Structures are given as structure tokens and as C-alpha cells.
């Protein structure tokens, strides 16, 4: 039997103009010496071990929506959404989302400048 996995979901409205803007907020930066430096989001969320391939940035415009939409619509294309999206009860419109999957560990989800929607389980 497959072990349950967790996704942490964060929402935003009016803060990012594209998925690339979201990635700029989330992804590690590099110093002049070539050292990895944590992003603002990594620091806020307390992410120590960062695997960028396991963070999905979603922007409403990517799916043709020009205005904020409810999470059910915004997140329907996320990985494993068919399993965890039914657990989402929020109807607050958003135009951007971050889905943070394992092996990333989110130590301080409520400490971010984004709205923390919650922690949801799924089977990979």
C-alpha cells in the first residue's frame, strides 16, 4: 500500500503577474560566488531542504482566466488534484497558487506573506 503524501497550498491575489513572478519569489537565488541563497518564500515558510521540481507555481492567466477564480478552478490542474482538491473548502478567489510537495518540508506555513490554504493528503 502506498504511503500518504502531503501537499501544502498557498494562495495569492494581485501579487504576481505570471508564473515566472511566482517562481522568482519561491526559487533559490545564487550569490556571486555561486552559493545557493534561500528565497524570500523559503525563509518565510522555513524550508530547509528545497527541491524546486516539487513546487508547482500556478497563475490564473496560464489557464486563460483573466480574473481571480475559486481554488477549485485555479488548482484543478495541479498534481494529484483529483485526490486532494475535494478536501479544499475555501471559495475565496485567487489568481496565483503554490503547491509545495514532498520532499520539501514546510516548517512554518503560517509565517509566509501568502495565504496558507492548508495541508492536504494524497497517494502518489
N, C-alpha and C positions, 0 to 999 in steps of 0.2 A: 504494500500500500504506500502511496506517495505521501510524503510529509507535507503538511500545510505550510505555505509560504505567506509572506506579508508584503503588502504594498502600502506606503504612506502617500497620501494625496494632499496636495496643496493647490489652492486656487488664488486667482488674482483677477482684478477688473481694472482696466485702464492703465496698467503699469507697463506692459510690454507691447511693442508694436509688431513683433514677429516671433517665431520660434527661435530665431537666431539671438534675439534680445534676451530671451529666457535662458538660452544656453550660456550667454555671456555672464549672466547672474549666477549660474549654477556651476559651471565648469572651472576646474583648477586654472590658475594663471601660472606663467613661468617667469622667473626672475631673469635678469641679465646674465646671471651665472648658470642658467639652465635648471635651477631648482624649482620644484613644484611648490606653489603657494596656494593655500586654500582660498576658495571664492568666498564672497560675502555669505551666500547661502550655506555653504559648508560650515562656516564658522557659527552662523546663527543656529543651524539645526544640530550642531555637534557631530558632524560626520567625520570620522577619523580615517576609516578605510574607504576610499572613494573609487567606485567603478562606474565611469561615465556611461558605459554602454548599457547600464541597468537603471538609467534615469531617462524617462520619456518626457520631452517638452511638447506640450500641445497648445496650439493657438487657434482660436476660433476661425480666423481667416484661412487657415490651412484646409479647412473643410468647407469653405465657401460661406461661412456665416460672417456677416459684417457687424453684427451687434452681439452683446453678451447673451449667452444661452444657459439653460439649466444644466447642471452637471451631467445628468443622464444623456444629454445630447453631446455636450463637449467631450465627454470621456468615452463615448461608445467605441472608438477605435483603439483604445489603449490595450496593451497586452493583458490577456486573461480577463478583460472587462466583463465578458459573459458570466464569469463566476463571481466577481466581487462587486460589480456595479449595482446589482439588486440590493446590496447592503446599504447603499448611499441613500440617505433620507432627505438631504438638502435640496431645496428648489431655488436657492439664491443664484441668480445669473452670474456668470463669469466669462471672461474671454481668453483666459490662459490657465493652464494647469501644469503641474509637475507630478509625475508618478515615480516614486523612488522605490525600486525593488531591491531585494537581497542580491548580492552580498552586502550592499550598503546598509549600514546600521545608523538609524536616526536616534540620537540620544536626547535631543531637545526639540521635538517637533513644534511645540507651542512657542518657542523662542524666535521664530522666524518673522520676517516682515510680511510674509504671505499668510493667507487664511488657511489654517490647517483643517482640512475636511475630515481627516481621520485615518485610522489604521484598519485595513481590510484584509481578509484572508482569501486565499485561493489555492488550488492544487496545480503545480507545474507539471 
